Amino acid sequence: MGWMVTRSRCEAALMMFRMETKDRCFAKKVRYHSRKNLAEQRPRVKGQFVSQKLKSATTADAETYS
C-alpha cells in the first residue's frame, strides 16, 4: 500500500516537472531598461564600449587609412 502512495506522488511530481519544462522561456529579454538605454547611448567601436577620447582617435585613424 505504501508503494502506491509513493508511486502516485512520483508520477505527479514528474508530470509537474514536464509541464514546467514546456513553459520555460529562453528568449532574450531585458531586465533593466535603464541600463539598456545607457548602453545604447555610449560610444562603441566594433561593438565595444570606448571612451570619448578613444573614439575620436580611432575615427581619425580610420580616416587616415581610408
Residue pairs with C-beta under 8 A, 6 or more apart in sequence:
30 36
39 49
42 49
43 49
43 50
43 51
43 52
43 55
44 50
45 54
45 55
45 58
50 58
